[in-house]
Amino acid sequence: MSQSPLEPTDPRQAAGYLNAIDRWSRLVQAGSSHSGHERNCVFLNITGGRFANISAISGLDFIDDARAVASVDWDQDGDLDLWLSNRTGPQVRLLRNDAANDTASIALRLVGRSVNRDAIGSRVELFTVGNARPRVRLLSAGNGFLSQGSKWVHFGLGDATEIDRAVVHWPAGESETFDGLRAGHRYRLVQGVGQAEAVPARKGRVTLSPSVLAPQQGSARAGVRLASRPPTPVLRYRDWDGNDRVVEQPAGRPLLLNLWASWCGPCAAELAEFARRRGDLDERGVDVLALSVDGLGDERSSDPDVLREFLRQLEFPFDSGIATTEIVDKLELLFARLFGRHISFPVPVSFLIDGAGNLAVIYKGRVEVDDLLVDLGQLDADRIDLRGWAAPFPGRWYTPPVRADGSLLAREYLRAGYAEDAEPLLRAELQAGGDAETRQLLATALSVLGRNAEAERRYREALALDPDSVRAHYNLGLLLATDERPQDAVDHFEAALRLDPVHAEAHFAIAGALLQIGRAVDAVAHYRSALGLNPGWGLAANALARQLAAGADPRVRDVPVAVKFAEQVCRATEYRVPELLDTLAVAYAAAGRFDEAVATARKAMELAAGADRTEYAKKIEARLELFAAGRTWTEPN
């Protein structure tokens, strides 16, 4: 993983770091961990800058996904015991230290008067008789990930038996010496007193017995009730005749969307109960849509006739159909945004959507109709009541309800290619006063949906609020280039590059726009910059090779270099990409290697035709005829 950027002005380092953070976050959301299934490690300092691995013999090498360790003399026998906190069960472990020598240590508790009461920030030096070099401890407010050890300052004494003095350097800067300390004891050192106060040890010994951790069985059923309800995305499915349908709700009527499979026993029981309780469900005004996931992600049969017969035998009276990969993907994205965890849904799983089209409850496993009826009674509650309903345990709220930020979910939809679902979320954020980033995201969604005029307006609104937005300049440049306004596109690409000179994609994009306005020399320079910033970028190497081999402006040509780049990218893709082979054929012809140009063009043409790209195959064929006649190809202006 990339290190945190050291300099805020190094955008290339920052980009790598942010990309690594994003990928790491997605791994965690998918259930991965920093150190899952890795044993804890313990190292013994053997001096001289060397450490020995004593993990196995220490007894600490549990396979827990450990997060922090805190030290404390829990049983007050003179040695440090350890508390471990783990991400997985058991979440806490106490490891008792049963070392035999109870006089080989001393513990000091500092009390501040003119400084903070816990004396955080103090430095303690302990001098033993016969040793001029002190042992040193610093008292800090935290010594692990979300953890704090004891504030007792513990010194191990080793072979030393007599203590000369302790010197405390308080956080304010003054120093104070304490005498009369004895090994194997505990003392309270109060700032300004100068005399150590003995603290008696706990009477009797603490008796601790190791416990046996019983494995916890996960529940196959759960209901997740949402206090802040996100709008459901556009959900498409197929009816039994294979027609594409969109999930629709009559105004004001809630909907239970159920995903089931014919091979799932709980699914069959759940669907049968829905059928038996139809009267109760109709009375509460809820519609049910049951979609089969048979055939999604496995090799099980998904014959519509078989599935429809399955429902007929259950006498299932509600609407039904076949789920698509898209509908499952969208619901899993929504779940991941809500809970920070990307999982594949089990079956059955159901989604209760309120009358306004917002997701209210997610049911994992079989849902009991009685529970569903109770939840239906809460759909119209106000936001404060909803928080109490959604919480898994009673309590008191000290903060008002917080409005969910729809732009975060919209960003996930855009990343997955669902612009139609991102747009309404971003418009809602805009009505709530959205910032430049909201406008930029909305513009991106609109451009994907082909509504370029409004997209351009939103990009310009974003730039009015944040003129230094590299992303807004770059994306507006792409939009303008698509609208065949290359000079306007160049202006915004140049603005993006002034702000971020190492933006490889902007270098590549401006090169294409510059070619359209006849500035081939500048275009080639930007292609070289893009490739220099990203040496493995085949698309940039191919575009550069094409200009060096056959550019309309003879000043940019460098045929030997064109052949080198074209051969490199073809080797990297195992000579399977027709566009790259086409460029290599053009470069071979420019170098006078016409036999190789013909053979390469023929292979490119066959690959294009095999992919049903007939028009492109015809263009390659026209160039092949030129090469066969001993003529070269020149790129159009």
C-alpha positions as CSV (number, residue, x, y, z in Angstrom):
1,M,0.0,0.0,0.0
2,S,1.3,3.5,-0.8
3,Q,2.6,5.6,2.0
4,S,0.8,8.8,3.1
5,P,2.0,11.7,0.9
6,L,4.8,13.6,2.6
7,E,4.3,16.8,0.5
8,P,0.8,18.2,-0.2
9,T,2.1,19.6,-3.5
10,D,3.0,16.2,-5.0
11,P,-0.2,15.2,-6.8
12,R,1.3,12.0,-8.3
13,Q,2.1,10.6,-4.9
14,A,-1.3,11.7,-3.6
15,A,-3.0,10.0,-6.5
16,G,-1.3,6.7,-5.8
17,Y,-2.1,6.9,-2.1
18,L,-5.8,7.7,-2.7
19,N,-6.1,4.9,-5.2
20,A,-4.6,2.5,-2.7
21,I,-6.9,3.7,0.1
22,D,-9.9,3.2,-2.2
23,R,-8.8,-0.4,-3.1
24,W,-8.1,-1.2,0.5
25,S,-11.5,0.2,1.5
26,R,-13.2,-2.0,-1.0
27,L,-11.3,-5.1,0.2
28,V,-12.5,-4.4,3.7
29,Q,-16.1,-3.9,2.5
30,A,-15.8,-7.3,0.9
31,G,-15.0,-8.9,4.2
32,S,-11.2,-8.9,4.0
33,S,-9.0,-7.9,6.9
34,H,-5.6,-6.5,7.7
35,S,-4.5,-9.6,9.4
36,G,-7.2,-12.2,9.3
37,H,-6.0,-15.8,9.9
38,E,-2.5,-14.6,10.7
39,R,-1.1,-15.6,14.1
40,N,0.0,-12.9,16.6
41,C,3.8,-12.3,16.7
42,V,6.0,-11.7,19.7
43,F,9.6,-10.6,19.5
44,L,12.2,-10.6,22.3
45,N,14.8,-7.9,22.3
46,I,18.2,-9.7,22.6
47,T,20.2,-6.4,22.4
48,G,22.5,-5.2,19.7
49,G,19.6,-4.2,17.5
50,R,18.4,-7.9,17.2
51,F,15.2,-9.6,18.1
52,A,14.2,-13.2,18.5
53,N,10.8,-14.5,17.4
54,I,9.3,-16.2,20.5
55,S,5.7,-16.2,19.2
56,A,5.1,-19.9,19.6
57,I,6.6,-20.4,23.1
58,S,5.1,-17.2,24.4
59,G,1.6,-18.5,24.2
60,L,0.4,-15.3,22.5
61,D,0.4,-16.6,18.9
62,F,-3.4,-16.8,18.7
63,I,-4.9,-16.8,15.2
64,D,-7.3,-14.0,16.3
65,D,-7.6,-10.9,14.1
66,A,-5.9,-8.8,16.8
67,R,-6.1,-5.0,16.8
68,A,-4.5,-3.8,20.1
69,V,-2.6,-4.9,23.2
70,A,-2.7,-3.1,26.6
71,S,-0.4,-3.9,29.5
72,V,-1.4,-3.8,33.2
73,D,-0.5,-5.6,36.4
74,W,-4.0,-7.0,36.6
75,D,-3.4,-9.3,39.6
76,Q,-0.8,-7.0,41.2
77,D,1.8,-9.6,41.5
78,G,4.6,-7.4,40.1
79,D,4.6,-8.4,36.5
80,L,2.6,-7.1,33.5
81,D,-0.4,-9.0,32.2
82,L,-1.8,-8.3,28.8
83,W,-5.2,-7.5,27.4
84,L,-5.7,-8.2,23.7
85,S,-8.6,-6.8,21.7
86,N,-9.6,-8.5,18.5
87,R,-11.8,-7.8,15.5
88,T,-13.0,-11.4,15.6
89,G,-14.1,-13.5,18.6
90,P,-13.1,-13.5,21.3
91,Q,-13.1,-9.7,21.1
92,V,-11.1,-9.5,24.4
93,R,-8.5,-11.8,25.9
94,L,-6.7,-11.5,29.2
95,L,-3.3,-13.1,29.3
96,R,-1.9,-13.5,32.8
97,N,1.8,-13.4,33.4
98,D,2.8,-16.0,36.0
99,A,6.6,-15.1,36.2
100,A,8.0,-16.4,39.5
101,N,10.0,-13.4,40.8
102,D,7.6,-10.9,42.3
103,T,10.4,-8.5,43.5
104,A,11.9,-7.8,40.1
105,S,9.8,-4.7,39.4
106,I,8.4,-1.5,40.7
107,A,5.3,0.4,39.8
108,L,4.7,4.2,40.1
109,R,1.5,6.2,39.8
110,L,2.0,9.8,39.0
111,V,-0.4,12.5,40.1
112,G,-0.2,16.0,38.6
113,R,-1.2,19.2,40.4
114,S,-0.2,22.2,38.3
115,V,-0.2,19.9,35.2
116,N,-2.9,17.5,34.1
117,R,-4.0,15.2,36.9
118,D,-2.8,12.0,35.1
119,A,0.6,13.6,34.4
120,I,0.4,12.6,30.8
121,G,3.6,13.6,29.0
122,S,5.8,13.0,32.0
123,R,9.2,11.3,31.7
124,V,10.4,9.1,34.5
125,E,14.0,8.0,35.1
126,L,14.6,5.2,37.6
127,F,18.2,4.8,38.9
128,T,19.3,1.5,40.6
129,V,22.3,1.2,42.9
130,G,25.5,0.5,41.0
131,N,24.1,1.6,37.6
132,A,24.6,5.2,36.5
133,R,22.4,4.7,33.4
134,P,18.7,5.0,34.3
135,R,15.7,3.1,33.0
136,V,13.3,5.5,31.3
137,R,9.6,5.4,30.7
138,L,7.2,8.0,29.1
139,L,3.6,8.3,30.3
140,S,1.4,8.7,27.3
141,A,-2.4,8.9,26.7
142,G,-2.6,6.0,24.3
143,N,-0.3,3.2,23.3
144,G,-2.1,1.2,20.7
145,F,-4.9,1.2,18.2
146,L,-8.0,2.6,20.1
147,S,-6.4,1.3,23.3
148,Q,-4.9,2.6,26.6
149,G,-2.7,0.6,29.0
150,S,-2.5,1.2,32.7
151,K,-1.3,4.6,33.8
152,W,0.9,2.9,36.4
153,V,4.5,3.3,35.2
154,H,6.0,-0.2,35.4
155,F,9.7,-0.8,35.5
156,G,11.2,-4.3,35.3
157,L,14.4,-4.5,37.3
158,G,16.1,-7.6,36.0
159,D,19.1,-8.5,38.3
160,A,18.9,-5.1,40.2
161,T,17.7,-5.4,43.8
162,E,18.1,-1.9,45.2
163,I,16.7,1.4,43.9
164,D,18.6,4.7,44.4
165,R,16.0,7.2,43.2
166,A,13.3,8.1,40.7
167,V,13.4,11.4,38.8
168,V,10.1,12.7,37.3
169,H,10.3,15.3,34.6
170,W,6.8,16.8,34.7
171,P,5.1,18.0,31.5
172,A,5.6,21.7,32.5
173,G,9.3,21.2,32.5
174,E,10.3,21.0,36.2
175,S,12.0,17.9,37.6
176,E,11.4,16.2,41.0
177,T,13.4,13.5,42.8
178,F,11.8,10.8,44.9
179,D,13.9,8.6,47.3
180,G,13.1,5.7,49.6
181,L,11.8,3.3,46.9
182,R,12.0,-0.4,47.3
183,A,11.8,-3.2,44.7
184,G,8.6,-5.2,44.5
185,H,6.4,-2.3,45.8
186,R,3.9,0.2,44.4
187,Y,4.1,4.0,45.0
188,R,2.1,7.1,44.4
189,L,4.2,10.1,43.3
190,V,2.4,13.5,43.7
191,Q,3.8,16.5,42.0
192,G,5.4,19.0,44.4
193,V,5.4,16.6,47.4
194,G,8.8,15.1,46.9
195,Q,8.0,12.0,49.0
196,A,6.8,8.7,47.6
197,E,3.6,7.3,49.1
198,A,3.5,3.5,49.4
199,V,0.3,1.9,47.9
200,P,-0.5,-1.4,49.6
201,A,-1.0,-4.3,47.3
202,R,-4.5,-5.8,47.0
203,K,-5.2,-8.3,49.8
204,G,-5.3,-11.8,48.7
205,R,-4.5,-13.1,45.2
206,V,-6.8,-12.7,42.2
207,T,-8.0,-16.2,41.2
208,L,-8.6,-16.4,37.5
209,S,-9.5,-19.5,35.5
210,P,-9.2,-19.7,31.7
211,S,-12.6,-19.9,30.0
212,V,-13.6,-22.0,27.1
213,L,-15.0,-19.9,24.3
214,A,-18.1,-21.6,22.9
215,P,-18.6,-21.0,19.2
216,Q,-21.4,-18.7,18.4
217,Q,-23.9,-19.8,15.8
218,G,-24.8,-17.0,13.3
219,S,-28.5,-16.4,12.8
220,A,-30.0,-17.4,9.5
221,R,-32.7,-14.7,10.0
222,A,-32.4,-11.0,10.7
223,G,-34.4,-7.8,10.0
224,V,-32.6,-4.6,9.4
225,R,-34.9,-1.6,9.9
226,L,-33.7,1.7,8.4
227,A,-34.2,5.0,10.2
228,S,-32.9,6.9,7.2
229,R,-34.5,5.4,4.2
230,P,-32.7,5.7,0.8
231,P,-34.7,5.7,-2.4
232,T,-34.6,2.4,-4.2
233,P,-32.9,2.4,-7.6
234,V,-34.6,1.6,-10.9
235,L,-35.1,-2.2,-10.6
236,R,-35.6,-4.2,-13.8
237,Y,-36.6,-7.9,-14.0
238,R,-38.0,-10.3,-16.6
239,D,-41.5,-11.6,-16.7
240,W,-42.3,-15.2,-17.5
241,D,-42.4,-14.5,-21.2
242,G,-38.9,-13.0,-21.2
243,N,-40.0,-9.4,-21.5
244,D,-38.1,-6.7,-19.6
245,R,-40.1,-5.1,-16.8
246,V,-39.5,-2.3,-14.3
247,V,-40.6,-2.7,-10.7
248,E,-43.5,-0.3,-10.3
249,Q,-45.6,0.7,-7.3
250,P,-49.0,2.3,-7.3
251,A,-48.8,5.6,-5.5
252,G,-48.7,5.2,-1.7
253,R,-48.7,1.4,-1.7
254,P,-45.7,-0.4,0.0
255,L,-44.1,-3.3,-1.8
256,L,-42.3,-6.4,-0.5
257,L,-39.7,-7.4,-3.0
258,N,-38.7,-11.0,-2.4
259,L,-35.7,-12.9,-3.9
260,W,-36.0,-16.7,-3.9
261,A,-34.7,-19.9,-5.4
262,S,-36.5,-23.1,-6.2
263,W,-33.8,-25.2,-4.5
264,C,-34.1,-23.3,-1.3
265,G,-36.3,-24.9,1.4
266,P,-36.9,-21.8,3.5
267,C,-37.8,-19.9,0.3
268,A,-40.6,-22.4,-0.4
269,A,-41.9,-22.2,3.2
270,E,-41.8,-18.4,3.0
271,L,-43.7,-18.2,-0.3
272,A,-46.2,-20.7,1.0
273,E,-46.9,-18.6,4.1
274,F,-47.3,-15.5,1.9
275,A,-49.9,-17.4,0.0
276,R,-51.8,-18.6,3.1
277,R,-51.7,-15.0,4.6
278,R,-52.8,-13.2,1.5
279,G,-55.9,-11.8,3.2
280,D,-53.8,-10.2,6.0
281,L,-51.4,-8.8,3.4
282,D,-54.2,-7.4,1.2
283,E,-55.8,-5.9,4.2
284,R,-52.6,-3.9,5.0
285,G,-52.4,-2.7,1.4
286,V,-49.0,-4.2,0.6
287,D,-48.0,-5.7,-2.7
288,V,-45.6,-8.6,-3.1
289,L,-43.3,-9.2,-6.0
290,A,-41.3,-12.5,-5.9
291,L,-38.3,-12.8,-8.2
292,S,-36.4,-16.1,-8.8
293,V,-32.6,-15.9,-8.7
294,D,-32.3,-19.4,-10.2
295,G,-29.4,-19.5,-12.7
296,L,-27.7,-16.3,-11.3
297,G,-24.2,-17.2,-10.3
298,D,-24.5,-21.0,-10.6
299,E,-25.3,-23.8,-13.0
300,R,-28.8,-24.6,-11.6
301,S,-31.7,-24.8,-13.9
302,S,-33.5,-21.5,-14.7
303,D,-36.2,-22.8,-17.0
304,P,-39.1,-20.3,-16.7
305,D,-41.7,-23.0,-17.2
306,V,-40.2,-25.1,-14.3
307,L,-40.1,-22.0,-12.0
308,R,-43.6,-20.9,-12.9
309,E,-44.9,-24.5,-12.1
310,F,-43.0,-24.3,-8.8
311,L,-45.1,-21.2,-7.8
312,R,-48.3,-22.7,-9.2
313,Q,-47.9,-25.7,-6.9
314,L,-47.6,-23.4,-4.0
315,E,-50.7,-21.5,-5.1
316,F,-48.7,-18.3,-5.0
317,P,-51.2,-15.4,-5.8
318,F,-48.8,-12.4,-6.1
319,D,-46.8,-11.0,-8.9
320,S,-43.6,-12.9,-9.8
321,G,-40.8,-13.1,-12.4
322,I,-37.1,-13.6,-12.9
323,A,-34.4,-11.5,-11.2
324,T,-31.6,-10.1,-13.4
325,T,-27.9,-9.7,-12.5
326,E,-28.5,-5.9,-12.5
327,I,-31.2,-5.9,-9.9
328,V,-29.1,-8.0,-7.5
329,D,-26.1,-5.9,-8.2
330,K,-27.9,-2.6,-7.4
331,L,-29.4,-4.0,-4.2
332,E,-26.0,-5.2,-3.0
333,L,-24.5,-1.8,-3.8
334,L,-27.2,-0.1,-1.8
335,F,-26.5,-2.5,1.1
336,A,-22.8,-1.9,0.9
337,R,-23.3,1.9,1.0
338,L,-25.6,1.6,4.0
339,F,-23.4,-0.8,6.1
340,G,-19.9,-0.4,4.8
341,R,-19.8,-4.1,3.8
342,H,-20.2,-5.7,0.4
343,I,-21.7,-9.1,0.6
344,S,-23.6,-11.5,-1.6
345,F,-27.2,-11.8,-0.4
346,P,-28.4,-15.2,0.9
347,V,-31.8,-16.5,-0.1
348,P,-34.4,-15.8,0.8
349,V,-33.9,-12.1,1.2
350,S,-36.7,-9.5,1.1
351,F,-36.8,-5.7,0.8
352,L,-39.8,-3.7,2.2
353,I,-40.2,-0.5,0.1
354,D,-42.4,2.2,1.5
355,G,-45.1,4.0,-0.4
356,A,-42.7,6.7,-1.4
357,G,-40.4,4.3,-3.0
358,N,-37.8,4.3,-0.2
359,L,-36.1,1.2,1.2
360,A,-37.5,0.7,4.8
361,V,-36.5,-2.9,5.9
362,I,-34.1,-5.6,4.7
363,Y,-35.0,-9.1,5.8
364,K,-32.2,-11.7,5.7
365,G,-33.7,-15.2,5.7
366,R,-37.3,-16.1,6.0
367,V,-39.6,-13.3,7.1
368,E,-42.6,-14.1,9.3
369,V,-45.8,-12.4,8.1
370,D,-46.6,-11.3,11.6
371,D,-43.2,-9.4,11.8
372,L,-43.9,-7.9,8.4
373,L,-47.3,-6.6,9.5
374,V,-45.7,-4.9,12.5
375,D,-43.2,-3.2,10.3
376,L,-45.9,-2.1,7.9
377,G,-47.4,-0.2,10.8
378,Q,-44.2,1.8,11.2
379,L,-43.8,3.0,7.6
380,D,-45.6,6.3,8.2
381,A,-43.9,7.1,11.6
382,D,-41.9,10.4,11.8
383,R,-38.1,10.4,11.7
384,I,-37.6,10.5,15.5
385,D,-39.9,7.5,16.1
386,L,-38.2,5.7,13.3
387,R,-34.8,5.8,15.1
388,G,-36.3,4.0,18.1
389,W,-37.9,1.5,15.8
390,A,-34.7,0.9,13.9
391,A,-32.4,0.5,16.9
392,P,-31.8,-3.1,18.0
393,F,-32.0,-2.1,21.7
394,P,-33.7,0.7,23.7
395,G,-31.8,3.9,24.6
396,R,-31.9,7.6,24.7
397,W,-30.9,9.8,21.7
398,Y,-28.8,12.9,22.4
399,T,-28.6,14.1,18.8
400,P,-31.3,15.0,16.3
401,P,-31.9,12.8,13.2
402,V,-29.2,13.3,10.6
403,R,-30.1,13.5,6.9
404,A,-28.3,10.8,4.8
405,D,-25.9,12.1,2.2
406,G,-27.2,10.8,-1.1
407,S,-24.0,11.8,-3.0
408,L,-22.1,8.9,-1.5
409,L,-24.5,6.3,-2.8
410,A,-24.7,8.2,-6.1
411,R,-20.9,8.0,-6.4
412,E,-21.2,4.2,-6.1
413,Y,-23.9,4.0,-8.7
414,L,-21.8,6.1,-11.1
415,R,-18.8,3.9,-10.5
416,A,-20.9,0.8,-11.4
417,G,-22.3,2.5,-14.5
418,Y,-25.8,3.2,-13.1
419,A,-26.1,6.9,-14.0
420,E,-29.9,6.8,-14.1
421,D,-29.9,5.9,-10.4
422,A,-27.3,8.5,-9.4
423,E,-29.1,11.4,-11.1
424,P,-32.2,11.6,-8.8
425,L,-30.0,11.3,-5.7
426,L,-27.7,14.1,-6.9
427,R,-30.7,16.3,-7.8
428,A,-32.0,15.8,-4.2
429,E,-28.6,16.8,-2.8
430,L,-28.6,19.9,-5.1
431,Q,-32.0,21.0,-3.7
432,A,-30.6,20.6,-0.2
433,G,-27.8,23.1,-1.2
434,G,-25.2,20.8,-2.8
435,D,-21.7,22.0,-3.3
436,A,-19.4,22.0,-6.4
437,E,-18.7,18.3,-6.0
438,T,-22.4,17.5,-6.2
439,R,-22.8,19.5,-9.4
440,Q,-19.7,17.8,-10.9
441,L,-21.1,14.4,-10.1
442,L,-24.6,15.3,-11.5
443,A,-22.9,16.6,-14.7
444,T,-21.1,13.3,-15.0
445,A,-24.3,11.4,-14.7
446,L,-26.1,13.6,-17.2
447,S,-23.2,13.2,-19.7
448,V,-23.5,9.4,-19.4
449,L,-27.2,9.7,-20.0
450,G,-26.5,11.7,-23.2
451,R,-28.0,15.0,-21.9
452,N,-24.9,17.0,-22.8
453,A,-26.4,20.5,-22.7
454,E,-27.4,20.3,-19.0
455,A,-24.2,18.4,-18.2
456,E,-22.1,21.3,-19.6
457,R,-24.2,23.8,-17.5
458,R,-23.7,21.8,-14.3
459,Y,-19.9,21.5,-15.0
460,R,-19.7,25.2,-15.4
461,E,-21.7,25.8,-12.2
462,A,-19.2,23.5,-10.4
463,L,-16.3,25.5,-11.8
464,A,-17.9,28.7,-10.8
465,L,-17.9,27.4,-7.2
466,D,-14.5,25.7,-7.4
467,P,-12.3,27.1,-10.3
468,D,-9.4,24.8,-9.3
469,S,-11.3,21.6,-9.7
470,V,-9.1,19.4,-11.9
471,R,-11.8,16.8,-12.3
472,A,-14.4,19.3,-13.4
473,H,-12.0,20.9,-16.0
474,Y,-11.0,17.4,-17.3
475,N,-14.6,16.1,-17.5
476,L,-15.9,19.2,-19.2
477,G,-13.1,18.9,-21.7
478,L,-14.1,15.3,-22.5
479,L,-17.7,16.5,-22.9
480,L,-16.7,19.3,-25.3
481,A,-14.5,17.0,-27.3
482,T,-17.5,14.6,-27.7
483,D,-19.6,17.5,-28.9
484,E,-16.9,18.2,-31.5
485,R,-15.7,21.5,-30.0
486,P,-12.0,20.7,-29.8
487,Q,-10.7,24.2,-29.2
488,D,-13.0,24.6,-26.1
489,A,-12.0,21.1,-25.0
490,V,-8.3,22.1,-25.3
491,D,-8.9,25.2,-23.1
492,H,-10.2,23.0,-20.2
493,F,-7.6,20.3,-20.6
494,E,-4.9,23.0,-20.4
495,A,-6.6,24.3,-17.2
496,A,-6.6,20.8,-15.7
497,L,-2.9,20.4,-16.6
498,R,-1.9,23.8,-15.1
499,L,-3.5,22.5,-11.8
500,D,-2.1,19.0,-12.1
501,P,0.8,18.6,-14.6
502,V,1.1,14.9,-14.0
503,H,-2.5,14.1,-15.0
504,A,-1.8,11.4,-17.6
505,E,-5.4,11.1,-18.8
506,A,-5.6,14.9,-19.4
507,H,-2.3,14.7,-21.5
508,F,-3.8,11.9,-23.5
509,A,-7.2,13.6,-24.0
510,I,-5.7,17.0,-25.0
511,A,-3.5,15.3,-27.6
512,G,-6.7,14.0,-29.4
513,A,-8.3,17.4,-29.3
514,L,-5.1,19.1,-30.6
515,L,-5.0,16.7,-33.5
516,Q,-8.5,17.9,-34.5
517,I,-7.3,21.5,-34.7
518,G,-4.1,20.7,-36.6
519,R,-1.6,21.0,-33.8
520,A,0.1,17.7,-34.4
521,V,3.5,18.6,-32.9
522,D,1.9,19.6,-29.6
523,A,-0.4,16.5,-29.7
524,V,2.6,14.2,-30.0
525,A,4.3,16.0,-27.1
526,H,1.3,15.3,-24.9
527,Y,1.2,11.7,-26.0
528,R,4.8,11.4,-24.9
529,S,4.0,13.0,-21.6
530,A,1.1,10.6,-21.0
531,L,3.3,7.6,-21.8
532,G,6.1,9.0,-19.6
533,L,3.7,9.3,-16.7
534,N,2.2,5.8,-17.3
535,P,4.8,3.7,-19.2
536,G,2.6,0.7,-19.4
537,W,-0.4,2.5,-21.0
538,G,-1.0,0.6,-24.2
539,L,-3.6,3.1,-25.5
540,A,-1.2,6.0,-25.3
541,A,1.6,4.0,-26.8
542,N,-0.6,3.0,-29.7
543,A,-1.8,6.6,-30.4
544,L,1.7,7.9,-30.3
545,A,3.0,5.1,-32.6
546,R,0.2,5.9,-35.1
547,Q,1.3,9.6,-35.3
548,L,5.0,8.7,-35.4
549,A,4.3,6.3,-38.3
550,A,1.7,8.0,-40.4
551,G,0.9,11.5,-39.0
552,A,-0.4,14.0,-41.5
553,D,2.2,16.4,-40.3
554,P,5.6,15.0,-41.5
555,R,7.4,16.9,-38.7
556,V,6.1,14.4,-36.1
557,R,7.2,11.3,-37.9
558,D,9.8,8.9,-36.4
559,V,9.2,5.5,-38.0
560,P,11.8,3.4,-36.0
561,V,10.3,4.6,-32.7
562,A,6.8,4.0,-34.0
563,V,7.7,0.4,-34.9
564,K,9.2,-0.1,-31.4
565,F,6.1,1.2,-29.6
566,A,3.7,-0.7,-31.8
567,E,5.6,-4.0,-31.4
568,Q,5.7,-3.5,-27.6
569,V,2.0,-3.1,-27.1
570,C,1.2,-6.0,-29.5
571,R,3.5,-8.3,-27.6
572,A,1.9,-7.2,-24.3
573,T,-1.6,-8.1,-25.6
574,E,-0.4,-11.3,-27.3
575,Y,-1.3,-9.9,-30.8
576,R,-5.0,-10.2,-30.1
577,V,-6.2,-6.6,-30.3
578,P,-7.1,-5.5,-33.9
579,E,-6.6,-1.8,-33.2
580,L,-3.0,-2.4,-32.1
581,L,-2.2,-4.8,-34.9
582,D,-3.6,-2.2,-37.4
583,T,-1.2,0.4,-36.1
584,L,1.7,-2.1,-36.2
585,A,0.8,-2.8,-39.9
586,V,0.8,0.9,-40.6
587,A,4.2,1.3,-38.9
588,Y,5.7,-1.7,-40.8
589,A,4.5,-0.2,-44.1
590,A,6.1,3.2,-43.2
591,A,9.3,1.3,-42.6
592,G,9.1,-0.3,-46.0
593,R,8.4,-3.8,-44.5
594,F,5.4,-4.4,-46.7
595,D,5.3,-8.2,-46.4
596,E,5.0,-7.9,-42.6
597,A,2.5,-5.1,-43.0
598,V,0.3,-7.2,-45.2
599,A,0.4,-10.2,-42.8
600,T,-0.2,-8.1,-39.7
601,A,-3.1,-6.2,-41.4
602,R,-4.7,-9.5,-42.4
603,K,-4.6,-10.8,-38.9
604,A,-6.1,-7.5,-37.6
605,M,-8.9,-7.7,-40.2
606,E,-9.7,-11.3,-39.2
607,L,-9.9,-10.4,-35.5
608,A,-12.2,-7.5,-36.2
609,A,-14.4,-9.6,-38.5
610,G,-14.5,-12.3,-35.8
611,A,-15.8,-9.8,-33.3
612,D,-18.6,-8.7,-35.7
613,R,-16.9,-5.3,-36.3
614,T,-17.6,-5.4,-40.0
615,E,-17.1,-1.7,-40.8
616,Y,-13.7,-1.6,-39.0
617,A,-12.6,-4.8,-40.8
618,K,-13.4,-3.0,-44.1
619,K,-11.2,-0.1,-43.2
620,I,-8.3,-2.4,-42.4
621,E,-8.9,-4.2,-45.6
622,A,-8.5,-1.0,-47.6
623,R,-5.2,-0.3,-45.9
624,L,-4.1,-3.9,-46.5
625,E,-4.6,-3.3,-50.3
626,L,-2.4,-0.3,-50.1
627,F,0.4,-2.3,-48.4
628,A,0.1,-5.1,-50.9
629,A,0.7,-2.5,-53.6
630,G,3.8,-1.2,-51.8
631,R,2.1,2.0,-50.6
632,T,1.9,3.6,-47.2
633,W,-1.0,5.0,-45.2
634,T,-1.3,8.6,-43.9
635,E,-3.6,9.6,-41.1
636,P,-6.3,12.2,-42.2
637,N,-6.1,15.7,-40.9
